[in-house]
């Protein structure tokens, strides 16, 4: 009974009833056309399914093993190959339960099978190590390999995907096989997914053909206007479904799929189309949604930004806001990633509240958020919304485990004024964010052209610095440090200088921050260390009398895993005694790094015999906390406490307290920045061990050091004979 009802409801039955009103030749011709159209539709549907299956599988593998795989796609977005990242472990393509679960999810999503293969260098076969296939009893099938005679082998061996029919258990399955290659382009394996038996389509074709012929023969006697009217009605429904599919493919939202409640072929086709649309929406959600916050992800942001730029060109002005949270890594370090994710979730909710329902918010990565805010005709609302959001974010995030404070900064660009295209808009917003992070208040900054000019100058300066390091264009100058007790030379501080062709110098305040930002400070610092050791050895061999050469060390250098070995290598290379070298560090060495590890590095350096000096003492808010724990032998008082000390009694009191504290802890004290004789006199009277400043000599090349020493000898007697009055 069911079969008879389905036959009567069949589209083929109704179409044949219409066709028999015409001559037999017309019936056969139209039946053939209907059959061909259905065949092409099925083929296209199968092609779409296998294409989506390949995309889904590659995306699922990428997200399941974040940071282990990279997907390389063709111009149509299809995965061509999957590449292992450089950080991927060698045994990543080995059987685990996680792979079984992942393949099961992929197979269920694609309504087909999924397999993972590992490439065997000895046999040059792709050996299957994980699959969704199971025997009737639920056990794994026998081992299987893709060998040279397999249809997909040639494509996989050449590192490209293969799409088509492949043999499985004596039949053909429609499959998408994606090669997995190493970071060096070597074969590593393959990911294979399919959407079912390909020969089922041929069987359906034969069944359909027989039905068409049978029904056509039975109803040849029927004719009339009724058939023509029925065909027009039925084809109208098919055309409507086709139009619906085309609208969806064009990115439109045509509403619900029509005819899904029908029980005939049109209904089945509509229901299948509805399933495809539902799968498409799920894939879009997976592809464009951040799983932690529910906001858009980077891909969604770039799509929305491009659309916003296009709309801005026709008058729909938009503000682009880039937000970053300072020190968010400390939240993860202190409380764990799960709590950090909850902080990000709460942050996104406050952003939605602060920027309103019309803003599009996306989380790019980590603690980076971007917001697209439509402005209409009121550009001033950008600043108001940003201030409102910052006020909300400044409130503590109360969680059961802790009360967390975040410190956001925001950079803002206005479209289309600041960004004719998406890349430019995003780049300029990043520049505005950097400017905002460098300010204490307010914590946001609008883009301006001087930020762009500064970025261009920094980029050019970085390139010049790389060339200077490569060509040896940098040089060292040395500034003397004078012993205040004996009024004689104590040592030198080595300072990097960058001479220019016009005879001038690029200030260290310009190129040192760039070197630290780009990591070039490691190469620059190691060069300064090596050259200082070489010059100190030469002076000792020439009989020059001094105690040490002092070298500034960036925190980035100390964070390197082998810094103490670099110091030892420089000393050994130039046969310089360790006690002739002083390394100056600041308390910033602990910022963002494990304090115990940094302490271990400093202690190992001290064990070499090298003296450590705490530089810029007094300029930080926590300097005192380091004195009792670090292996320092020397303290350098910041120039802010020395300059003008003869005119400020409070500076005298402060410096006296610092000197007494340092001497109590067994530290030598060097005062920086003395430029006038009264300053030298007071610093000497307060008990400082040494002094460094322009009064005794500016930084000079090595060949001018002897003249600086002569200047010290000339100036010293005035302090040896002068009666120093008490400064109170």
C-alpha positions as CSV (number, residue, x, y, z in Angstrom):
1,X,0.0,0.0,0.0
2,X,2.8,2.4,0.9
3,X,4.6,1.6,-2.4
4,X,1.4,2.4,-4.4
5,X,0.8,5.7,-2.6
6,X,4.4,6.8,-3.2
7,X,4.1,5.8,-6.9
8,X,1.0,7.9,-7.3
9,X,2.7,10.8,-5.5
10,X,5.9,10.4,-7.6
11,X,6.9,13.3,-9.7
12,X,7.9,10.9,-12.4
13,X,4.3,9.5,-12.4
14,X,2.7,12.9,-12.7
15,X,5.2,14.1,-15.3
16,X,4.6,11.0,-17.3
17,X,0.8,11.5,-17.1
18,X,1.4,14.9,-18.7
19,X,3.7,13.6,-21.4
20,X,1.3,10.9,-22.6
21,X,-1.0,13.7,-23.9
22,X,1.5,14.2,-26.6
23,X,2.8,11.8,-29.2
24,X,5.0,8.9,-28.0
25,X,8.1,10.7,-29.3
26,X,7.4,13.8,-27.2
27,X,6.8,11.6,-24.2
28,X,10.1,9.8,-24.6
29,X,11.9,13.1,-25.3
30,X,10.5,15.0,-22.3
31,X,11.1,12.0,-20.0
32,X,14.7,11.9,-21.1
33,X,15.0,15.6,-20.4
34,X,13.5,15.2,-17.0
35,X,15.8,12.3,-16.2
36,X,18.8,14.3,-17.4
37,X,17.9,17.3,-15.3
38,X,17.5,15.1,-12.2
39,X,20.8,13.4,-13.0
40,X,22.6,16.7,-13.2
41,X,21.0,17.9,-10.0
42,X,22.1,14.8,-8.2
43,X,25.6,15.1,-9.6
44,X,25.9,18.7,-8.5
45,X,24.5,17.9,-5.1
46,X,27.0,15.1,-4.7
47,X,29.8,17.5,-5.8
48,X,28.7,20.1,-3.3
49,X,28.5,17.4,-0.5
50,X,32.0,16.0,-1.1
51,X,33.4,19.5,-1.4
52,X,31.9,20.5,1.9
53,X,32.9,17.2,3.4
54,X,36.6,18.0,2.5
55,X,36.3,21.5,3.9
56,X,34.6,20.3,7.1
57,X,37.1,17.6,7.8
58,X,40.1,19.9,7.3
59,X,38.6,22.6,9.5
60,X,37.7,20.1,12.2
61,X,41.2,18.7,12.3
62,X,42.7,22.2,12.4
63,X,40.5,23.3,15.3
64,X,40.8,20.0,17.2
65,X,44.6,20.2,17.1
66,X,45.1,24.0,17.3
67,X,48.6,25.1,16.5
68,X,49.6,21.6,15.1
69,X,48.1,21.9,11.6
70,X,47.8,24.6,8.9
71,X,45.4,24.4,6.0
72,X,46.5,25.6,2.5
73,X,43.5,26.3,0.2
74,X,43.0,27.1,-3.5
75,X,41.4,30.2,-4.8
76,X,37.9,28.7,-4.2
77,X,38.7,28.0,-0.5
78,X,39.0,24.2,-1.0
79,X,41.7,22.6,1.2
80,X,44.6,21.6,-1.1
81,X,46.9,20.2,1.6
82,X,47.3,20.2,5.4
83,X,50.7,21.3,6.7
84,X,52.3,20.3,10.0
85,X,53.6,23.4,11.8
86,X,57.2,23.6,12.9
87,X,56.2,23.1,16.5
88,X,54.3,19.9,15.7
89,X,55.6,16.7,17.4
90,X,56.9,14.0,15.1
91,X,54.4,11.4,16.3
92,X,51.3,13.6,15.8
93,X,50.0,11.1,13.1
94,X,49.6,8.2,15.4
95,X,46.5,6.5,16.7
96,X,44.8,8.1,19.6
97,X,41.2,7.9,21.0
98,X,40.9,11.6,20.2
99,X,41.4,10.8,16.5
100,X,38.6,8.2,16.7
101,X,36.2,10.7,18.2
102,X,37.2,13.4,15.7
103,X,36.7,11.1,12.7
104,X,33.4,10.0,14.2
105,X,32.2,13.6,14.4
106,X,33.4,14.3,10.9
107,X,31.7,11.2,9.5
108,X,28.5,12.1,11.3
109,X,28.6,15.7,10.0
110,X,29.3,14.5,6.4
111,X,27.0,11.4,6.5
112,X,29.9,9.3,5.3
113,X,33.1,7.7,6.3
114,X,36.4,9.4,7.5
115,X,40.0,8.0,7.6
116,X,43.5,9.1,8.5
117,X,46.6,7.8,6.9
118,X,50.3,8.0,7.8
119,X,52.9,8.0,5.0
120,X,55.4,5.1,5.2
121,X,58.8,6.3,3.9
122,X,60.0,2.7,3.4
123,X,57.1,1.3,1.5
124,X,55.9,4.7,0.1
125,X,52.4,3.7,1.0
126,X,49.8,5.7,2.9
127,X,48.9,3.4,5.8
128,X,45.5,3.9,7.5
129,X,45.8,4.3,11.3
130,X,42.3,5.6,12.2
131,X,38.9,5.1,10.5
132,X,35.2,5.2,11.1
133,X,34.7,1.9,9.2
134,X,33.7,-1.0,11.5
135,X,32.9,-4.6,11.0
136,X,29.3,-5.8,11.8
137,X,30.6,-6.9,15.3
138,X,31.9,-3.3,15.9
139,X,35.6,-4.2,15.6
140,X,38.1,-2.5,13.4
141,X,38.5,-3.6,9.8
142,X,41.8,-5.1,8.5
143,X,44.7,-2.7,7.8
144,X,44.4,-0.8,4.5
145,X,47.0,1.2,2.5
146,X,46.9,3.6,-0.4
147,X,49.4,2.2,-2.9
148,X,50.7,3.2,-6.3
149,X,47.7,1.7,-8.2
150,X,45.1,3.6,-6.1
151,X,43.4,6.4,-8.1
152,X,44.3,9.0,-5.4
153,X,48.0,7.9,-5.0
154,X,49.5,10.2,-7.7
155,X,47.8,13.3,-6.4
156,X,48.6,12.6,-2.8
157,X,52.2,11.8,-3.6
158,X,52.4,15.2,-5.4
159,X,51.0,17.0,-2.4
160,X,47.6,18.0,-3.8
161,X,44.1,16.9,-2.9
162,X,42.2,14.2,-4.9
163,X,38.4,14.4,-5.4
164,X,36.5,11.5,-7.1
165,X,35.5,7.9,-6.8
166,X,37.8,5.5,-5.0
167,X,37.5,1.7,-4.5
168,X,36.3,0.5,-1.1
169,X,35.4,-3.1,-0.5
170,X,34.8,-3.8,-4.2
171,X,32.6,-0.8,-4.7
172,X,33.1,2.9,-5.4
173,X,32.8,5.7,-2.8
174,X,32.8,9.5,-3.7
175,X,35.7,10.8,-1.6
176,X,37.8,13.9,-0.9
177,X,41.5,13.0,0.1
178,X,43.7,15.8,1.4
179,X,47.5,15.2,1.7
180,X,49.2,16.1,5.0
181,X,52.7,17.4,4.5
182,X,55.5,18.4,6.8
183,X,56.7,22.0,7.3
184,X,59.5,21.1,4.8
185,X,57.0,19.8,2.2
186,X,57.7,16.2,2.9
187,X,54.8,13.7,2.8
188,X,53.4,13.0,6.3
189,X,50.0,11.4,5.6
190,X,46.4,12.0,4.3
191,X,42.9,12.9,5.6
192,X,40.2,11.1,3.6
193,X,36.4,11.7,3.8
194,X,33.6,10.4,1.7
195,X,29.8,11.0,1.3
196,X,28.7,7.4,0.6
197,X,28.6,4.9,-2.2
198,X,29.0,6.4,-5.7
199,X,27.5,3.5,-7.5
200,X,24.2,4.0,-5.6
201,X,23.6,6.9,-8.0
202,X,23.9,4.5,-11.0
203,X,21.5,2.1,-9.4
204,X,19.1,4.9,-8.8
205,X,19.5,5.9,-12.4
206,X,18.6,2.5,-13.7
207,X,15.6,2.2,-11.3
208,X,14.4,5.6,-12.4
209,X,14.8,4.7,-16.1
210,X,12.8,1.5,-15.7
211,X,10.0,3.4,-13.9
212,X,9.9,6.0,-16.6
213,X,9.5,3.5,-19.4
214,X,7.0,1.4,-17.5
215,X,4.8,4.3,-16.5
216,X,5.1,5.8,-20.0
217,X,3.9,2.6,-21.6
218,X,0.9,2.2,-19.2
219,X,-0.5,5.7,-19.6
220,X,0.1,6.4,-23.3
221,X,-3.7,6.6,-23.8
222,X,-4.1,9.5,-21.4
223,X,-3.9,12.9,-22.9
224,X,-5.4,16.2,-22.5
225,X,-5.2,19.6,-21.0
226,X,-5.0,18.2,-17.5
227,X,-1.5,16.8,-18.0
228,X,-0.3,20.1,-19.3
229,X,-1.7,22.1,-16.4
230,X,-0.3,19.6,-13.9
231,X,3.2,19.8,-15.4
232,X,3.1,23.6,-15.3
233,X,2.2,23.5,-11.7
234,X,4.8,20.9,-10.7
235,X,7.6,22.6,-12.7
236,X,6.7,25.9,-11.0
237,X,7.5,24.3,-7.6
238,X,10.8,22.9,-8.9
239,X,11.7,26.3,-10.4
240,X,10.8,28.0,-7.1
241,X,13.1,25.5,-5.2
242,X,15.9,26.2,-7.8
243,X,15.4,29.9,-7.3
244,X,15.6,29.5,-3.5
245,X,18.9,27.5,-3.9
246,X,20.4,30.2,-6.1
247,X,19.4,33.0,-3.6
248,X,21.1,31.1,-0.8
249,X,24.2,30.6,-2.9
250,X,24.3,34.3,-3.6
251,X,24.4,35.0,0.2
252,X,20.7,36.2,0.5
253,X,18.2,35.2,3.1
254,X,15.1,34.0,1.3
255,X,13.4,32.7,4.5
256,X,12.2,29.2,5.1
257,X,12.5,26.5,2.5
258,X,9.1,26.0,0.7
259,X,7.3,22.7,0.3
260,X,9.0,20.9,3.2
261,X,5.7,19.6,4.5
262,X,4.8,17.9,1.2
263,X,5.1,14.1,1.1
264,X,6.0,13.9,-2.6
265,X,9.3,14.2,-4.4
266,X,9.1,18.0,-4.3
267,X,8.8,17.7,-0.5
268,X,11.7,15.3,-0.3
269,X,13.8,17.6,-2.4
270,X,12.8,20.6,-0.3
271,X,13.6,18.6,2.9
272,X,17.0,17.7,1.5
273,X,17.6,21.3,0.6
274,X,16.6,22.4,4.1
275,X,19.2,19.9,5.6
276,X,21.9,21.4,3.3
277,X,20.9,24.9,4.4
278,X,21.0,23.9,8.1
279,X,24.5,22.3,7.6
280,X,25.7,25.5,5.9
281,X,24.5,27.6,8.8
282,X,26.3,25.3,11.3
283,X,29.5,25.5,9.2
284,X,29.2,29.3,9.1
285,X,28.8,29.4,12.8
286,X,31.8,27.2,13.3
287,X,33.8,29.3,10.8
288,X,32.8,32.8,12.0
289,X,32.2,32.5,15.8
290,X,34.6,32.7,18.6
291,X,33.9,29.7,20.9
292,X,35.0,31.5,24.1
293,X,33.0,34.7,23.9
294,X,30.3,34.0,21.3
295,X,31.5,37.1,19.4
296,X,32.8,37.0,15.8
297,X,36.2,35.6,15.2
298,X,39.0,37.0,12.9
299,X,37.4,35.7,9.7
300,X,34.1,37.3,10.6
301,X,35.8,40.5,11.6
302,X,37.7,40.8,8.3
303,X,34.4,40.1,6.4
304,X,32.5,42.7,8.4
305,X,35.3,45.2,8.1
306,X,35.5,44.9,4.3
307,X,31.7,45.4,4.1
308,X,31.9,48.4,6.5
309,X,34.6,50.1,4.4
310,X,32.4,49.6,1.3
311,X,29.4,51.1,3.1
312,X,31.4,54.0,4.4
313,X,32.4,55.0,0.9
314,X,28.7,55.6,0.2
315,X,28.1,57.6,3.3
316,X,27.5,55.1,6.2
317,X,30.3,56.3,8.5
318,X,31.7,53.8,10.9
319,X,34.2,53.8,13.8
320,X,36.7,50.9,14.1
321,X,37.9,50.3,17.6
322,X,40.7,47.9,18.5
323,X,41.0,47.0,22.2
324,X,43.8,45.2,24.0
325,X,44.0,44.3,27.7
326,X,47.4,45.1,29.3
327,X,48.8,42.2,31.3
328,X,46.0,39.7,30.6
329,X,48.6,36.9,30.5
330,X,49.1,37.4,34.2
331,X,45.4,36.4,34.7
332,X,46.0,33.1,33.0
333,X,49.3,32.6,34.8
334,X,47.7,33.3,38.2
335,X,44.4,31.6,37.9
336,X,44.5,29.3,34.9
337,X,43.1,29.5,31.4
338,X,39.5,28.5,32.3
339,X,39.1,31.5,34.6
340,X,40.9,33.6,31.9
341,X,38.2,32.5,29.4
342,X,35.5,33.6,31.8
343,X,37.1,37.0,32.2
344,X,37.1,37.3,28.4
345,X,33.5,36.3,28.3
346,X,32.6,38.9,30.8
347,X,34.7,41.5,28.9
348,X,32.8,40.8,25.7
349,X,29.5,41.2,27.5
350,X,30.6,44.6,28.9
351,X,31.7,45.6,25.4
352,X,28.3,44.7,24.0
353,X,26.7,46.8,26.8
354,X,29.1,49.7,26.2
355,X,28.9,49.9,22.5
356,X,25.2,49.1,22.0
357,X,23.2,46.6,20.0
358,X,24.3,47.9,16.6
359,X,28.0,47.3,17.1
360,X,29.7,44.3,15.7
361,X,32.2,42.8,18.1
362,X,34.9,40.3,17.3
363,X,37.7,38.6,19.2
364,X,40.7,38.3,17.0
365,X,43.0,36.4,19.4
366,X,44.0,36.3,23.0
367,X,42.7,39.5,24.6
368,X,42.4,41.5,21.3
369,X,38.9,42.7,20.4
370,X,37.7,44.8,17.5
371,X,34.5,46.7,17.4
372,X,32.7,48.1,14.3
373,X,30.4,50.9,15.5
374,X,28.0,52.6,13.0
375,X,28.0,56.4,13.6
376,X,25.2,57.6,11.4
377,X,25.5,61.4,11.4
378,X,26.9,61.7,14.9
379,X,30.7,61.1,14.9
380,X,31.0,62.3,18.5
381,X,29.3,59.1,19.8
382,X,32.5,57.2,19.1
383,X,34.3,58.9,22.0
384,X,31.2,58.6,24.2
385,X,30.8,54.9,23.5
386,X,34.4,54.3,24.1
387,X,34.4,56.2,27.4
388,X,31.3,54.3,28.5
389,X,32.9,50.9,27.6
390,X,36.1,51.8,29.4
391,X,34.0,52.8,32.5
392,X,32.3,49.5,32.4
393,X,35.5,47.6,32.0
394,X,37.2,49.5,34.8
395,X,34.8,47.8,37.3
396,X,36.1,44.6,38.8
397,X,35.0,41.3,37.3
398,X,33.8,39.3,40.3
399,X,34.2,35.5,39.9
400,X,33.9,32.8,42.6
401,X,37.7,32.3,42.5
402,X,38.8,35.9,42.5
403,X,38.1,39.6,41.8
404,X,39.8,40.5,38.6
405,X,40.6,43.9,37.2
406,X,41.4,44.5,33.6
407,X,43.3,47.4,32.1
408,X,42.0,48.0,28.5
409,X,43.4,50.4,25.9
410,X,41.6,51.3,22.7
411,X,42.7,52.7,19.4
412,X,40.1,54.3,17.1
413,X,39.9,55.0,13.4
414,X,37.0,56.7,11.5
415,X,35.8,55.2,8.2
416,X,36.3,56.1,5.4
417,X,38.6,59.0,6.4
418,X,41.3,56.9,8.0
419,X,40.9,53.7,5.9
420,X,40.2,53.5,2.2
421,X,40.5,49.7,2.5
422,X,40.2,47.1,5.2
423,X,44.0,46.5,5.5
424,X,44.8,50.2,5.9
425,X,42.0,50.7,8.4
426,X,43.1,47.8,10.6
427,X,46.8,48.9,10.4
428,X,46.0,52.5,11.4
429,X,43.8,51.3,14.3
430,X,46.7,49.2,15.6
431,X,48.9,52.4,15.5
432,X,46.2,54.2,17.5
433,X,46.0,51.4,20.0
434,X,49.8,51.5,20.4
435,X,49.6,55.2,21.1
436,X,46.8,54.6,23.6
437,X,48.8,52.0,25.5
438,X,51.7,54.4,25.8
439,X,49.5,57.0,27.5
440,X,48.5,56.9,31.2
441,X,45.2,58.7,30.7
442,X,42.9,58.6,28.7
443,X,43.2,55.0,27.8
444,X,42.1,55.5,24.2
445,X,43.5,57.3,21.2
446,X,42.1,58.4,17.8
447,X,44.4,57.8,14.8
448,X,46.2,60.8,13.4
449,X,48.7,61.1,10.6
450,X,51.6,61.7,12.9
451,X,51.2,58.2,14.2
452,X,51.5,56.9,10.7
453,X,54.6,59.0,10.1
454,X,56.1,57.8,13.3
455,X,55.5,54.1,12.4
456,X,57.0,54.7,8.9
457,X,60.1,56.3,10.5
458,X,60.4,53.4,13.0
459,X,60.2,50.9,10.2
460,X,62.8,52.7,8.2
461,X,65.0,53.0,11.3
462,X,64.7,49.3,12.0
463,X,65.9,48.5,8.4
464,X,68.8,50.9,8.8
465,X,69.7,49.4,12.2
466,X,69.8,45.9,10.7
467,X,72.1,47.1,8.0
468,X,74.3,48.9,10.6
469,X,74.6,45.7,12.6
470,X,75.4,43.7,9.5
471,X,78.0,46.2,8.2
472,X,79.6,47.1,11.5
473,X,78.5,50.8,11.3
474,X,78.0,51.1,15.0
475,X,80.7,52.2,17.4
476,X,81.3,52.4,21.2
477,X,82.0,55.5,23.3
478,X,83.2,55.3,26.9
479,X,82.3,57.6,29.7
480,X,84.6,57.6,32.7
481,X,83.5,56.9,36.3
482,X,85.6,58.6,39.0
483,X,86.4,57.3,42.4
484,X,85.4,60.1,44.8
485,X,87.7,58.9,47.7
486,X,90.9,58.9,45.7
487,X,89.7,61.3,42.9
488,X,91.1,59.1,40.2
489,X,89.7,57.0,37.3
490,X,87.6,54.1,38.5
491,X,86.1,52.6,35.3
492,X,84.2,53.3,32.1
493,X,80.7,52.8,31.0
494,X,80.4,51.5,27.4
495,X,77.7,53.3,25.4
496,X,76.6,52.3,21.8
497,X,76.7,55.2,19.3
498,X,75.4,55.2,15.7
499,X,77.4,57.7,13.6
500,X,75.9,59.1,10.3
501,X,77.6,60.3,7.1
502,X,77.0,63.9,8.0
503,X,79.1,63.6,11.1
504,X,76.1,63.5,13.5
505,X,74.7,60.6,15.5
506,X,71.3,58.9,15.8
507,X,70.4,59.3,19.5
508,X,70.3,56.0,21.5
509,X,66.8,57.1,22.7
510,X,65.7,56.6,19.1
511,X,67.2,53.3,18.1
512,X,67.5,51.4,21.5
513,X,63.6,51.2,21.9
514,X,63.3,49.9,18.3
515,X,66.1,47.3,19.0
516,X,64.2,46.1,22.1
517,X,60.9,46.0,20.3
518,X,62.2,44.0,17.3
519,X,64.6,41.7,19.2
520,X,67.7,43.3,17.6
521,X,68.8,44.3,21.1
522,X,70.1,40.8,21.6
523,X,72.5,41.1,18.7
524,X,73.3,44.7,19.6
525,X,73.9,43.9,23.3
526,X,76.1,40.9,22.6
527,X,78.2,43.0,20.2
528,X,78.6,45.8,22.8
529,X,79.6,43.2,25.4
530,X,82.2,41.6,23.1
531,X,83.6,44.9,22.0
532,X,83.8,46.2,25.5
533,X,85.7,43.1,26.7
534,X,88.1,43.5,23.8
535,X,88.7,47.2,24.4
536,X,89.2,46.6,28.2
537,X,91.8,44.0,27.5
538,X,93.7,46.3,25.1
539,X,93.8,49.1,27.7
540,X,95.0,46.7,30.4
541,X,97.8,45.5,28.0
542,X,98.7,49.1,27.4
543,X,99.1,49.7,31.1
544,X,96.0,51.9,31.5
545,X,95.0,52.0,35.2
546,X,91.2,51.3,35.8
547,X,89.1,48.8,37.7
548,X,86.4,47.8,35.2
549,X,84.4,48.5,32.1
550,X,80.6,48.7,32.7
551,X,78.1,47.4,30.1
552,X,74.3,48.0,30.0
553,X,72.4,44.8,29.6
554,X,68.8,44.7,28.3
555,X,66.3,42.5,30.2
556,X,65.7,40.8,26.8
557,X,69.3,39.6,26.8
558,X,69.0,38.2,30.3
559,X,65.8,36.4,29.3
560,X,67.8,34.4,26.7
561,X,68.4,30.8,27.8
562,X,72.1,30.9,27.5
563,X,73.1,34.5,28.5
564,X,75.6,33.5,31.1
565,X,77.4,31.4,28.5
566,X,77.6,34.4,26.2
567,X,79.2,36.4,29.0
568,X,81.7,33.7,29.7
569,X,82.5,33.3,26.0
570,X,83.3,37.1,25.7
571,X,85.5,37.1,28.7
572,X,87.4,34.0,27.5
573,X,87.7,35.2,23.9
574,X,89.6,38.3,25.0
575,X,91.3,36.8,28.2
576,X,89.7,39.5,30.4
577,X,89.4,38.8,34.1
578,X,85.8,38.6,35.2
579,X,86.3,41.2,37.9
580,X,87.1,43.7,35.2
581,X,83.5,43.5,33.9
582,X,80.4,45.1,35.4
583,X,76.9,44.4,34.0
584,X,74.3,47.0,34.6
585,X,70.7,45.8,34.8
586,X,67.4,47.5,35.8
587,X,64.5,46.2,37.8
588,X,62.5,45.8,34.5
589,X,64.4,42.5,34.1
590,X,61.6,40.9,36.2
591,X,58.6,42.3,34.3
592,X,56.7,39.5,32.6
593,X,59.1,36.7,33.5
594,X,59.5,34.2,36.3
595,X,61.4,36.0,39.1
596,X,63.2,32.8,40.4
597,X,64.5,32.0,36.9
598,X,65.9,35.5,36.5
599,X,67.5,35.3,39.9
600,X,69.2,32.1,39.0
601,X,70.7,33.7,35.8
602,X,72.0,36.7,37.8
603,X,73.5,34.4,40.5
604,X,75.3,32.3,37.8
605,X,76.7,35.4,36.3
606,X,77.9,36.6,39.7
607,X,79.5,33.2,40.3
608,X,81.6,33.9,37.2
609,X,83.2,36.7,39.1
610,X,81.4,39.5,37.1
611,X,80.1,42.4,39.2
612,X,76.4,43.3,38.9
613,X,75.1,46.8,39.2
614,X,71.5,47.9,39.7
615,X,71.0,50.8,37.2
616,X,68.6,53.8,37.5
617,X,68.0,53.2,41.2
618,X,65.2,55.3,42.5
619,X,63.4,55.6,39.1
620,X,61.1,52.6,39.8
621,X,58.3,52.1,42.3
622,X,59.8,48.9,43.7
623,X,63.5,49.3,43.6
624,X,64.0,48.7,47.4
625,X,62.4,45.3,47.2
626,X,65.3,44.0,45.0
627,X,68.2,45.2,47.0
628,X,68.0,42.5,49.7
629,X,67.5,39.6,47.3
630,X,69.6,40.1,44.2
631,X,73.4,39.6,44.0
632,X,74.3,43.2,43.3
633,X,77.6,44.7,44.3
634,X,76.9,48.2,43.0
635,X,74.1,50.7,43.0
636,X,73.8,53.5,40.4
637,X,71.7,56.5,41.6
638,X,69.5,57.9,38.9
639,X,70.5,61.3,37.5
640,X,67.2,62.8,38.7
641,X,68.6,62.8,42.3
642,X,71.9,64.4,41.4
643,X,71.1,67.1,38.9
644,X,70.7,70.4,40.8
645,X,71.3,68.8,44.2
646,X,73.2,71.9,45.3
647,X,70.0,73.9,45.0
648,X,67.6,71.4,46.6
649,X,68.0,70.4,50.3
650,X,65.4,67.6,49.9
651,X,67.5,66.0,47.2
652,X,70.4,66.1,49.6
653,X,68.4,64.3,52.2
654,X,67.1,61.7,49.7
655,X,70.6,61.0,48.4
656,X,72.1,60.7,51.8
657,X,69.4,58.1,52.8
658,X,70.1,56.1,49.6
659,X,73.8,56.1,50.2
660,X,73.4,55.0,53.8
661,X,71.0,52.2,52.8
662,X,73.3,51.0,50.1
663,X,76.4,51.0,52.4
664,X,74.5,49.2,55.1
665,X,73.8,46.4,52.5
666,X,77.4,46.3,51.5
667,X,76.9,48.0,48.1
668,X,79.1,50.5,46.3
669,X,77.3,53.7,45.1
670,X,77.8,55.4,41.8
671,X,76.0,58.7,41.3
672,X,75.0,59.6,37.7
673,X,74.5,62.9,36.0
674,X,76.9,65.3,37.7
675,X,77.6,68.2,35.5
676,X,78.7,71.0,37.8
677,X,81.4,71.2,40.5
678,X,79.0,71.9,43.3
679,X,77.1,68.8,42.5
680,X,80.3,66.8,42.6
681,X,81.3,68.3,45.9
682,X,78.0,67.4,47.6
683,X,77.9,63.9,46.2
684,X,81.4,63.3,47.5
685,X,80.6,64.7,50.9
686,X,77.5,62.4,51.2
687,X,79.8,59.4,50.8
688,X,79.2,58.2,47.3
689,X,81.9,55.9,46.1
690,X,82.0,57.1,42.5
691,X,80.5,59.6,40.1
692,X,79.8,59.7,36.4
693,X,78.8,62.8,34.5
694,X,79.7,65.4,32.0
695,X,81.7,67.3,34.6
696,X,84.6,64.8,34.3
697,X,83.9,63.9,30.7
698,X,81.4,63.2,28.1
699,X,81.3,59.8,26.4
700,X,84.2,59.6,23.9
701,X,85.7,57.1,21.4
702,X,88.4,54.8,22.8
703,X,91.2,56.8,21.2
704,X,90.3,59.9,23.2
705,X,90.2,58.2,26.6
706,X,93.7,59.3,27.5
707,X,92.7,63.0,27.1
708,X,89.7,62.3,29.4
709,X,92.0,60.9,32.0
710,X,94.2,64.0,31.7
711,X,91.1,66.1,32.3
712,X,90.3,64.0,35.5
713,X,93.8,64.6,36.7
714,X,93.4,68.3,36.1
715,X,90.1,68.6,37.9
716,X,90.8,66.3,40.8
717,X,93.1,68.5,43.0
718,X,90.3,71.1,43.5
719,X,88.3,68.5,45.3
720,X,91.3,67.0,47.3
721,X,92.1,70.5,48.8
722,X,88.7,72.1,49.0
723,X,87.1,72.2,52.4
724,X,83.6,70.8,52.1
725,X,81.0,72.5,54.2
726,X,78.2,70.5,55.8
727,X,75.0,70.6,53.8
728,X,72.9,69.7,56.7
